[in-house]
């Protein structure tokens, strides 16, 4: 998949009593990246960075303001409704909230089999659904039950079975384990990895938990205020980050090792995340960055190749790895 | 278990054999099923466990904040300031809450009222316990907002909760909680809903306040990373009981209970590459009809027959660890935390 300069601006009312005033929330402000077949791209960032919106734009669950997305030889944002429908067989999504993403009035069989039915592939549906449930670690007999009879982790498995039903090439996982306990989270992450190997899936994995992302991703993109700050191979991002935001972010992630925690120094960030309605000029991160100069206010830094390897990019005029690892 | 803080002296809070139940439509849940622990002055005691283990219920029991008709303390004592809090009237408890024991929550809107200005709420709290004028209380509220690192505190005191960002709300809630310099602050998942950079700031703030005000903190969380950075001692809960308690360094260096190993082995780490996680299979037992024997045995790879019949008591093992496991003190049985050891436990597909 190739995403090119994806933009989504939301018009929002800003108040005003006699005449409505409008502002523009620049939720996604020019995002570009590639995902290779069979790999997992982790998309991380803090709240409001635009990662979930990006996921929805790729799948055309919401319409983009501008930009292009190529997938499987097709330009997705340009497709007719009919062609899009066909393309959607190849892309699926697993949502964050296991309680909201399953229709409470449908049985598991109906939920998992819905896609197959829509495409007329529902011959022998019970067997197909049974196989899918088994593949995600659930008893096929559960097909008759309703979502409320299951725990959060089990519901996520149902959601994953549903996503697998049409044998897609790409699955977007939008915070699939955030709502789950640690031990259940581990089960689901292992499952996703196994399924990826078995079905040669490409995953776009969106999360705010940097430990989870490190575990599952091959490459990682760090987002801030609607833009990609840094993107590259997973190990490089975590071991030798070059963008100041990534460095600060990683330094804040707590590690379950009290000895390490005692000696770590955190890079503090001043202030709060600016509003996406009026992000800072030039580099969006400059108001909180210790390296910021006038150039940062005037010129928005493009994604430039980093010092470490050719496939690593950071959007910073002064990107440089630190002497010590931050995590 | 004695404090790890130098010269701490006697515990400031003692919970003894606490039993708390909650009535639900499916039956009565034994949410806290015989929990005891001490809290010493100025220490940070972390209570960790996954959802349903009883950690939040323990905290609510201490302050008598259980759901009005459904929840009740069935037995045990909560000793604070020479009195058993479980025997106090609501009126007497109200004078303890906020003033001597304060609590902050995961959601700032649980602790703060959305229809009142922040400054007014804090000053109202102060005036409920101290004899000060409205003007003075408001001035103190502004000072508190400044103390917790809210910029422009005088201006912000006039804001409503929804006008604050997530991190700022937590700070405002903390400001209200420490207003009267309580002896104990109970923090129930204070940073779970926050971004990681904000989380780090809030945890730093809590530690700083602990130094400045000399209060003890009970930190309730499921996040072992946060625990590693802030706690002095850790208590692990499972299925309504305490199953392990150790000093922070000891717990991570040599966890004694298989559940604790399971937790540590199932966590992905941001500082290392974890190839395969070692999840704990199955799910915690129902607390409506708790199982016989060790509650963790159905999920434990080391379980033997005795585990399924006899509930292991909490006892001292090694140098100061408290564990409830029949096999915790076998000298030849050191936990093997290597992925390979846990991989044996991982069955194809997993299950619940």
Boltz contact constraints between the chains, C-beta under 6 A:
constraints:
  - contact:
      token1: [A, 46]
      token2: [B, 195]
      max_distance: 6.0
  - contact:
      token1: [A, 47]
      token2: [B, 195]
      max_distance: 6.0
  - contact:
      token1: [A, 137]
      token2: [B, 349]
      max_distance: 6.0
  - contact:
      token1: [A, 137]
      token2: [B, 350]
      max_distance: 6.0
  - contact:
      token1: [A, 137]
      token2: [B, 351]
      max_distance: 6.0
  - contact:
      token1: [A, 153]
      token2: [B, 352]
      max_distance: 6.0
  - contact:
      token1: [A, 154]
      token2: [B, 352]
      max_distance: 6.0
  - contact:
      token1: [A, 181]
      token2: [B, 50]
      max_distance: 6.0
  - contact:
      token1: [A, 181]
      token2: [B, 51]
      max_distance: 6.0
  - contact:
      token1: [A, 182]
      token2: [B, 266]
      max_distance: 6.0
  - contact:
      token1: [A, 182]
      token2: [B, 267]
      max_distance: 6.0
  - contact:
      token1: [A, 183]
      token2: [B, 266]
      max_distance: 6.0
  - contact:
      token1: [A, 183]
      token2: [B, 279]
      max_distance: 6.0
  - contact:
      token1: [A, 183]
      token2: [B, 280]
      max_distance: 6.0
  - contact:
      token1: [A, 186]
      token2: [B, 266]
      max_distance: 6.0
  - contact:
      token1: [A, 186]
      token2: [B, 277]
      max_distance: 6.0
  - contact:
      token1: [A, 186]
      token2: [B, 279]
      max_distance: 6.0
  - contact:
      token1: [A, 187]
      token2: [B, 279]
      max_distance: 6.0
  - contact:
      token1: [A, 187]
      token2: [B, 350]
      max_distance: 6.0
  - contact:
      token1: [A, 189]
      token2: [B, 277]
      max_distance: 6.0
  - contact:
      token1: [A, 190]
      token2: [B, 277]
      max_distance: 6.0
  - contact:
      token1: [A, 210]
      token2: [B, 270]
      max_distance: 6.0
  - contact:
      token1: [A, 211]
      token2: [B, 268]
      max_distance: 6.0
  - contact:
      token1: [A, 211]
      token2: [B, 269]
      max_distance: 6.0
  - contact:
      token1: [A, 211]
      token2: [B, 270]
      max_distance: 6.0
  - contact:
      token1: [A, 212]
      token2: [B, 268]
      max_distance: 6.0
  - contact:
      token1: [A, 214]
      token2: [B, 270]
      max_distance: 6.0
  - contact:
      token1: [A, 215]
      token2: [B, 268]
      max_distance: 6.0
  - contact:
      token1: [A, 215]
      token2: [B, 274]
      max_distance: 6.0
  - contact:
      token1: [A, 252]
      token2: [B, 196]
      max_distance: 6.0
  - contact:
      token1: [A, 252]
      token2: [B, 197]
      max_distance: 6.0
  - contact:
      token1: [A, 252]
      token2: [B, 200]
      max_distance: 6.0
  - contact:
      token1: [A, 253]
      token2: [B, 196]
      max_distance: 6.0
  - contact:
      token1: [A, 253]
      token2: [B, 270]
      max_distance: 6.0
  - contact:
      token1: [A, 254]
      token2: [B, 225]
      max_distance: 6.0
  - contact:
      token1: [A, 254]
      token2: [B, 226]
      max_distance: 6.0
  - contact:
      token1: [A, 254]
      token2: [B, 229]
      max_distance: 6.0
  - contact:
      token1: [A, 255]
      token2: [B, 225]
      max_distance: 6.0
  - contact:
      token1: [A, 255]
      token2: [B, 271]
      max_distance: 6.0
  - contact:
      token1: [A, 256]
      token2: [B, 224]
      max_distance: 6.0
  - contact:
      token1: [A, 256]
      token2: [B, 225]
      max_distance: 6.0
  - contact:
      token1: [A, 256]
      token2: [B, 228]
      max_distance: 6.0
  - contact:
      token1: [A, 257]
      token2: [B, 228]
      max_distance: 6.0
  - contact:
      token1: [A, 258]
      token2: [B, 228]
      max_distance: 6.0
  - contact:
      token1: [A, 258]
      token2: [B, 248]
      max_distance: 6.0
  - contact:
      token1: [A, 258]
      token2: [B, 249]
      max_distance: 6.0
  - contact:
      token1: [A, 258]
      token2: [B, 252]
      max_distance: 6.0
  - contact:
      token1: [A, 261]
      token2: [B, 228]
      max_distance: 6.0
  - contact:
      token1: [A, 261]
      token2: [B, 229]
      max_distance: 6.0
  - contact:
      token1: [A, 266]
      token2: [B, 200]
      max_distance: 6.0
  - contact:
      token1: [A, 269]
      token2: [B, 197]
      max_distance: 6.0
  - contact:
      token1: [A, 272]
      token2: [B, 165]
      max_distance: 6.0
  - contact:
      token1: [A, 327]
      token2: [B, 270]
      max_distance: 6.0
  - contact:
      token1: [A, 327]
      token2: [B, 271]
      max_distance: 6.0
